[in-house]
Amino acid sequence: MKKFLVVTLYKRLLLTLPFVIVTAGYYKIDNPDEMCNSPLSAIIFLAIYCILFLTGILAFTATFRKRPRDKPTPEPISLSISSIALLLIIYNLTLRGHRKGDEWIHAKNKNLTDVQESQDLTLRKNGNFTFCPNFDCAFSSKYERVGDTIIFDKEMIDKVAPEMTTAYLLKADKLIPLFDTVNKITFKIQDAK
């Protein structure tokens, strides 16, 4: 009887494991700070959500399957593991990222003439910013305001927005790059709150 219970526990854990693996992959791939809306990314996310749903059902059945003594209680180890994975999904959907906060400044690249390739910058009052290099993609991170200077997260700027600099001077209607003023974007403030 004891051997049967151990084998059953291992089977339940093996049925819960795919949900944990897919959740970890989802957390790694779905970064709310780096989003691009292309048909390929839509297909990838649809596939991830389908696999996540199927493995979630598998973990649910492993957790709540009747025990040999017909007790209606869930298996505690599988329930704990599945709950942690589910909380990670909820955290990723609701709290993770730098896109939240009241908008402070909305600015556009003042040198672009093509409306189709508008480069927008949104600064939020809580120290978060979002840069949209085009209509399909948006990248977010943190910035710091020191007097009339805005200092952006260097790692994010180097990684996804080389056309920006890390430090801008805040004027009445412009954000002017402090370094390399010829090759970097100057933003015209559209709206300030």
Contacts in CASP RR format, 6 or more apart in sequence:
PFRMAT RR
TARGET T0000
AUTHOR 0000-0000-0000
METHOD contacts of the structure
MODEL  1
MKKFLVVTLYKRLLLTLPFVIVTAGYYKIDNPDEMCNSPLSAIIFLAIYC
ILFLTGILAFTATFRKRPRDKPTPEPISLSISSIALLLIIYNLTLRGHRK
GDEWIHAKNKNLTDVQESQDLTLRKNGNFTFCPNFDCAFSSKYERVGDTI
IFDKEMIDKVAPEMTTAYLLKADKLIPLFDTVNKITFKIQDAK
4 68 0 8 1.000
5 68 0 8 1.000
8 67 0 8 1.000
8 68 0 8 1.000
9 75 0 8 1.000
9 77 0 8 1.000
11 62 0 8 1.000
12 62 0 8 1.000
12 63 0 8 1.000
12 65 0 8 1.000
12 75 0 8 1.000
12 77 0 8 1.000
12 78 0 8 1.000
13 62 0 8 1.000
13 77 0 8 1.000
13 78 0 8 1.000
13 81 0 8 1.000
15 58 0 8 1.000
15 59 0 8 1.000
15 61 0 8 1.000
15 62 0 8 1.000
15 78 0 8 1.000
16 58 0 8 1.000
16 59 0 8 1.000
16 62 0 8 1.000
16 63 0 8 1.000
16 78 0 8 1.000
16 81 0 8 1.000
16 82 0 8 1.000
18 55 0 8 1.000
18 58 0 8 1.000
18 59 0 8 1.000
19 52 0 8 1.000
19 55 0 8 1.000
19 56 0 8 1.000
19 58 0 8 1.000
19 59 0 8 1.000
19 82 0 8 1.000
19 85 0 8 1.000
20 59 0 8 1.000
20 81 0 8 1.000
20 82 0 8 1.000
20 85 0 8 1.000
21 55 0 8 1.000
22 48 0 8 1.000
22 51 0 8 1.000
22 52 0 8 1.000
22 55 0 8 1.000
23 52 0 8 1.000
23 85 0 8 1.000
23 86 0 8 1.000
23 88 0 8 1.000
23 89 0 8 1.000
25 48 0 8 1.000
26 48 0 8 1.000
26 52 0 8 1.000
26 89 0 8 1.000
26 92 0 8 1.000
27 88 0 8 1.000
27 89 0 8 1.000
27 92 0 8 1.000
29 44 0 8 1.000
29 48 0 8 1.000
30 45 0 8 1.000
30 48 0 8 1.000
30 92 0 8 1.000
31 97 0 8 1.000
32 92 0 8 1.000
32 96 0 8 1.000
32 97 0 8 1.000
32 98 0 8 1.000
32 99 0 8 1.000
32 140 0 8 1.000
33 97 0 8 1.000
33 98 0 8 1.000
33 99 0 8 1.000
33 139 0 8 1.000
33 140 0 8 1.000
33 141 0 8 1.000
33 156 0 8 1.000
34 137 0 8 1.000
34 139 0 8 1.000
34 140 0 8 1.000
34 160 0 8 1.000
35 137 0 8 1.000
35 138 0 8 1.000
35 139 0 8 1.000
36 136 0 8 1.000
36 137 0 8 1.000
36 138 0 8 1.000
37 136 0 8 1.000
37 137 0 8 1.000
38 136 0 8 1.000
52 89 0 8 1.000
56 82 0 8 1.000
59 78 0 8 1.000
59 81 0 8 1.000
59 82 0 8 1.000
59 85 0 8 1.000
60 82 0 8 1.000
62 75 0 8 1.000
62 78 0 8 1.000
63 74 0 8 1.000
63 75 0 8 1.000
63 78 0 8 1.000
63 79 0 8 1.000
63 82 0 8 1.000
64 74 0 8 1.000
64 75 0 8 1.000
65 75 0 8 1.000
66 72 0 8 1.000
67 73 0 8 1.000
67 75 0 8 1.000
97 140 0 8 1.000
98 128 0 8 1.000
98 129 0 8 1.000
98 130 0 8 1.000
98 140 0 8 1.000
98 141 0 8 1.000
98 142 0 8 1.000
99 128 0 8 1.000
99 130 0 8 1.000
99 140 0 8 1.000
100 124 0 8 1.000
100 126 0 8 1.000
100 128 0 8 1.000
101 124 0 8 1.000
101 125 0 8 1.000
101 126 0 8 1.000
101 128 0 8 1.000
102 124 0 8 1.000
102 125 0 8 1.000
102 126 0 8 1.000
102 193 0 8 1.000
103 122 0 8 1.000
103 123 0 8 1.000
103 124 0 8 1.000
103 125 0 8 1.000
103 191 0 8 1.000
103 193 0 8 1.000
104 123 0 8 1.000
104 124 0 8 1.000
104 125 0 8 1.000
104 192 0 8 1.000
104 193 0 8 1.000
105 121 0 8 1.000
105 122 0 8 1.000
105 123 0 8 1.000
105 175 0 8 1.000
105 189 0 8 1.000
105 191 0 8 1.000
105 192 0 8 1.000
105 193 0 8 1.000
106 120 0 8 1.000
106 121 0 8 1.000
106 122 0 8 1.000
106 123 0 8 1.000
106 189 0 8 1.000
106 190 0 8 1.000
106 191 0 8 1.000
106 192 0 8 1.000
107 120 0 8 1.000
107 121 0 8 1.000
107 122 0 8 1.000
107 123 0 8 1.000
107 175 0 8 1.000
107 187 0 8 1.000
107 188 0 8 1.000
107 189 0 8 1.000
107 190 0 8 1.000
108 118 0 8 1.000
108 119 0 8 1.000
108 120 0 8 1.000
108 121 0 8 1.000
108 187 0 8 1.000
108 188 0 8 1.000
108 190 0 8 1.000
109 118 0 8 1.000
109 119 0 8 1.000
109 120 0 8 1.000
109 185 0 8 1.000
109 186 0 8 1.000
109 187 0 8 1.000
109 188 0 8 1.000
110 174 0 8 1.000
110 186 0 8 1.000
110 187 0 8 1.000
110 188 0 8 1.000
111 185 0 8 1.000
111 186 0 8 1.000
112 118 0 8 1.000
112 119 0 8 1.000
116 135 0 8 1.000
117 134 0 8 1.000
117 135 0 8 1.000
118 132 0 8 1.000
118 134 0 8 1.000
118 135 0 8 1.000
119 131 0 8 1.000
119 132 0 8 1.000
119 133 0 8 1.000
119 134 0 8 1.000
119 163 0 8 1.000
119 185 0 8 1.000
120 130 0 8 1.000
120 131 0 8 1.000
120 132 0 8 1.000
121 129 0 8 1.000
121 130 0 8 1.000
121 131 0 8 1.000
121 132 0 8 1.000
121 175 0 8 1.000
121 187 0 8 1.000
122 129 0 8 1.000
122 130 0 8 1.000
122 131 0 8 1.000
122 132 0 8 1.000
123 129 0 8 1.000
123 143 0 8 1.000
123 150 0 8 1.000
124 130 0 8 1.000
127 142 0 8 1.000
127 143 0 8 1.000
127 144 0 8 1.000
127 145 0 8 1.000
128 140 0 8 1.000
128 141 0 8 1.000
128 142 0 8 1.000
128 143 0 8 1.000
129 140 0 8 1.000
129 141 0 8 1.000
129 142 0 8 1.000
129 143 0 8 1.000
129 152 0 8 1.000
130 138 0 8 1.000
130 139 0 8 1.000
130 140 0 8 1.000
131 138 0 8 1.000
131 139 0 8 1.000
131 140 0 8 1.000
131 160 0 8 1.000
131 161 0 8 1.000
131 164 0 8 1.000
132 138 0 8 1.000
132 139 0 8 1.000
133 139 0 8 1.000
133 160 0 8 1.000
133 161 0 8 1.000
133 163 0 8 1.000
139 156 0 8 1.000
139 160 0 8 1.000
139 161 0 8 1.000
140 156 0 8 1.000
141 152 0 8 1.000
141 153 0 8 1.000
141 155 0 8 1.000
141 156 0 8 1.000
142 153 0 8 1.000
143 150 0 8 1.000
143 151 0 8 1.000
143 152 0 8 1.000
143 153 0 8 1.000
144 150 0 8 1.000
144 151 0 8 1.000
145 151 0 8 1.000
145 170 0 8 1.000
147 170 0 8 1.000
148 169 0 8 1.000
148 170 0 8 1.000
148 171 0 8 1.000
149 167 0 8 1.000
149 168 0 8 1.000
149 169 0 8 1.000
149 170 0 8 1.000
149 178 0 8 1.000
150 167 0 8 1.000
150 168 0 8 1.000
150 169 0 8 1.000
150 170 0 8 1.000
150 175 0 8 1.000
151 166 0 8 1.000
151 167 0 8 1.000
152 164 0 8 1.000
152 165 0 8 1.000
152 166 0 8 1.000
152 167 0 8 1.000
152 168 0 8 1.000
153 166 0 8 1.000
154 166 0 8 1.000
157 164 0 8 1.000
157 165 0 8 1.000
157 166 0 8 1.000
163 183 0 8 1.000
163 184 0 8 1.000
163 185 0 8 1.000
164 177 0 8 1.000
164 184 0 8 1.000
164 185 0 8 1.000
165 177 0 8 1.000
165 178 0 8 1.000
165 179 0 8 1.000
165 180 0 8 1.000
165 184 0 8 1.000
166 179 0 8 1.000
167 177 0 8 1.000
167 178 0 8 1.000
167 179 0 8 1.000
168 175 0 8 1.000
168 176 0 8 1.000
168 177 0 8 1.000
168 178 0 8 1.000
168 187 0 8 1.000
169 175 0 8 1.000
169 176 0 8 1.000
169 177 0 8 1.000
169 178 0 8 1.000
172 189 0 8 1.000
173 188 0 8 1.000
173 189 0 8 1.000
174 186 0 8 1.000
174 187 0 8 1.000
174 188 0 8 1.000
174 189 0 8 1.000
175 186 0 8 1.000
175 187 0 8 1.000
175 189 0 8 1.000
176 186 0 8 1.000
177 184 0 8 1.000
177 185 0 8 1.000
177 186 0 8 1.000
END
